[in-house]
């Protein structure tokens, strides 16, 4: 959580809403997405606030708008291409 710059409340909300394991996966996914974007775009990322992105991601996972398993598989495919 700290490496994202996410506030403690973002982590607490994510753990409460989607559970500790899925919250941890969301942190890892957000960090990797951010790092991949920086590498692809010459040091710039479209994600300006990784902590905010994490909070929004956790909320979308909770509501079913995003499936972390599907997103991780898509990331894996992109990285292997």
PAZAPA-4460 file (N, C-alpha, C; in steps of 0.05 Angstrom, whole numbers, plus 32768, in hexadecimal, padded with zeros to 4 digits):
% residues 81
    n_x    n_y    n_z   ca_x   ca_y   ca_z    c_x    c_y    c_z   seq   type   mol
   8010   7FE8   8000   8000   8000   8000   8011   8019   8000     1      X     A
   8026   8019   8010   8037   8031   8012   8045   8037   7FF8     2      X     A
   804D   8023   7FEA   805B   8028   7FD0   8049   8034   7FBB     3      X     A
   802F   8032   7FBF   801C   803F   7FAD   8017   805C   7FB4     4      X     A
   801C   8062   7FCD   8014   807C   7FD7   7FF7   807D   7FDE     5      X     A
   7FEC   8065   7FE3   7FD0   8062   7FEA   7FCD   8068   8008     6      X     A
   7FB9   8076   800F   7FB3   807C   802B   7FAA   8063   803A     7      X     A
   7FAF   8063   8053   7FA6   804C   8064   7F88   8046   8061     8      X     A
   7F79   805B   805E   7F5C   8058   805B   7F55   8049   8041     9      X     A
   7F65   804D   802C   7F60   803F   8013   7F65   8021   8017    10      X     A
   7F7A   801A   8025   7F80   7FFE   802B   7F6A   7FF2   803C    11      X     A
   7F63   8000   8051   7F4E   7FF6   8064   7F34   7FF2   8055    12      X     A
   7F2D   8005   8044   7F14   8002   8034   7F15   7FEA   8022    13      X     A
   7F2C   7FE7   8014   7F2F   7FD0   8002   7F2D   7FB5   8011    14      X     A
   7F3B   7FB3   8027   7F3A   7F9A   8037   7F1E   7F94   8040    15      X     A
   7F10   7FA9   8049   7EF5   7FA5   8053   7EE2   7F9C   803C    16      X     A
   7EE6   7FA8   8025   7ED3   7FA4   800E   7ED9   7F8B   7FFD    17      X     A
   7EF4   7F86   7FF9   7EFA   7F70   7FE7   7F0C   7F5B   7FF4    18      X     A
   7F15   7F5F   800C   7F25   7F4B   801B   7F43   7F51   8018    19      X     A
   7F52   7F46   802A   7F6F   7F4C   802B   7F7E   7F42   8013    20      X     A
   7F77   7F29   800A   7F86   7F1E   7FF3   7F80   7F2E   7FDA    21      X     A
   7F67   7F33   7FD4   7F61   7F42   7FBC   7F6B   7F5F   7FBD    22      X     A
   7F6B   7F6B   7FD5   7F77   7F85   7FD8   7F95   7F85   7FD2    23      X     A
   7FA3   7F70   7FDC   7FBF   7F6E   7FD6   7FC4   7F6A   7FB8    24      X     A
   7FB4   7F5A   7FAC   7FB6   7F56   7F8F   7FB1   7F70   7F80    25      X     A
   7F9E   7F80   7F8A   7F98   7F9A   7F7D   7FB0   7FAD   7F80    26      X     A
   7FBE   7FAC   7F97   7FD6   7FBC   7F9A   7FEC   7FB4   7F86    27      X     A
   7FF1   7F9A   7F84   8005   7F8F   7F72   7FFE   7F96   7F55    28      X     A
   7FE4   7F92   7F4E   7FDB   7F98   7F33   7FDF   7FB6   7F2C    29      X     A
   7FD8   7FC7   7F3F   7FDA   7FE4   7F3B   7FF8   7FEC   7F37    30      X     A
   8009   7FE2   7F48   8025   7FE8   7F46   8031   7FDE   7F2B    31      X     A
   802A   7FC6   7F23   8034   7FBC   7F0A   802A   7FCB   7EF2    32      X     A
   8010   7FD2   7EF3   8004   7FE1   7EDE   8012   7FFD   7EDB    33      X     A
   8016   8009   7EF2   8024   8023   7EF2   8040   8020   7EE7    34      X     A
   8050   800D   7EF0   806B   8009   7EE7   806C   8002   7EC9    35      X     A
   805A   7FF2   7EC0   8059   7FEB   7EA3   8053   8004   7E93    36      X     A
   8041   8015   7E9C   8039   802D   7E8E   8051   8041   7E8D    37      X     A
   805F   8043   7EA3   8077   8055   7EA4   808C   804B   7E90    38      X     A
   8091   8031   7E90   80A5   8025   7E7D   809D   8029   7E60    39      X     A
   8083   8026   7E5B   8079   8028   7E3F   8079   8045   7E35    40      X     A
   8075   8058   7E47   8071   8074   7E3F   8088   8086   7E47    41      X     A
   80A0   807B   7E48   80B8   808C   7E4C   80B8   809B   7E67    42      X     A
   80B0   808D   7E7C   80B1   809A   7E96   8098   80A7   7E9F    43      X     A
   8084   80A8   7E8D   806A   80B4   7E94   8056   809E   7E98    44      X     A
   8042   80A3   7EA8   802D   8090   7EAC   8012   809E   7EAA    45      X     A
   7FFF   8090   7E9F   7FE4   809B   7E9E   7FD7   809A   7EBA    46      X     A
   7FE2   808A   7ECB   7FD8   8088   7EE7   7FE7   809D   7EF7    47      X     A
   7FDA   80B3   7EFD   7FE7   80CA   7F0B   7FE7   80C6   7F29    48      X     A
   7FD4   80B6   7F33   7FD2   80B2   7F50   7FCD   8094   7F55    49      X     A
   7FE2   8084   7F58   7FDF   8067   7F5C   7FCD   8060   7F74    50      X     A
   7FCF   8070   7F89   7FBF   806B   7FA1   7FA1   806E   7F9B    51      X     A
   7F9B   8083   7F8C   7F7F   8088   7F84   7F75   8072   7F71    52      X     A
   7F87   806A   7F5F   7F80   8055   7F4C   7F7A   803B   7F5B    53      X     A
   7F8A   8035   7F6F   7F86   801D   7F80   7F6A   801E   7F8D    54      X     A
   7F64   8035   7F99   7F4A   8038   7FA6   7F33   8034   7F92    55      X     A
   7F35   8040   7F7B   7F21   803D   7F66   7F1F   8020   7F5C    56      X     A
   7F36   8013   7F59   7F37   7FF8   7F50   7F29   7FE6   7F64    57      X     A
   7F2F   7FE9   7F7E   7F22   7FD9   7F93   7F04   7FDD   7F92    58      X     A
   7EFA   7FF5   7F8E   7EDE   7FFA   7F8D   7ED1   7FEC   7F74    59      X     A
   7EE0   7FED   7F5E   7ED5   7FDF   7F46   7ED5   7FC1   7F49    60      X     A
   7EE8   7FB6   7F57   7EE9   7F99   7F5D   7ED0   7F93   7F6E    61      X     A
   7ECC   7FA3   7F82   7EB5   7F9E   7F94   7E9A   7F9E   7F85    62      X     A
   7E97   7FB1   7F73   7E7D   7FB2   7F65   7E7B   7F9F   7F4D    63      X     A
   7E91   7F91   7F47   7E91   7F7E   7F31   7E97   7F89   7F16    64      X     A
   7E9F   7FA3   7F15   7EA5   7FAF   7EFB   7EC0   7FA5   7EF0    65      X     A
   7ED1   7F9B   7F02   7EEB   7F91   7EFB   7EEF   7F76   7F09    66      X     A
   7EF9   7F63   7EFA   7F01   7F49   7F06   7F1F   7F48   7F07    67      X     A
   7F2B   7F47   7F1F   7F48   7F48   7F21   7F55   7F31   7F12    68      X     A
   7F49   7F19   7F13   7F55   7F02   7F05   7F57   7F08   7EE7    69      X     A
   7F43   7F13   7EDC   7F43   7F19   7EBF   7F58   7F2E   7EB9    70      X     A
   7F59   7F43   7ECA   7F6C   7F58   7EC6   7F89   7F4E   7EC8    71      X     A
   7F8E   7F3C   7EDB   7FA9   7F31   7EDD   7FB1   7F20   7EC5    72      X     A
   7F9E   7F11   7EBB   7FA3   7F01   7EA3   7FA9   7F13   7E8B    73      X     A
   7F9A   7F28   7E89   7F9E   7F3B   7E73   7FB9   7F49   7E75    74      X     A
   7FC1   7F4F   7E8E   7FDB   7F5B   7E92   7FF1   7F47   7E8A    75      X     A
   7FED   7F2F   7E92   8001   7F1A   7E8B   8004   7F17   7E6D    76      X     A
   7FED   7F17   7E5E   7FEE   7F15   7E41   7FFC   7F2D   7E35    77      X     A
   7FF7   7F45   7E3F   8004   7F5D   7E34   8022   7F5B   7E39    78      X     A
   802A   7F52   7E50   8047   7F51   7E57   8055   7F3C   7E47    79      X     A
   8047   7F26   7E3F   8054   7F10   7E30   8055   7F16   7E12    80      X     A
   8046   7F2A   7E09   8045   7F30   7DEC   805D   7F3F   7DE3    81      X     A
***
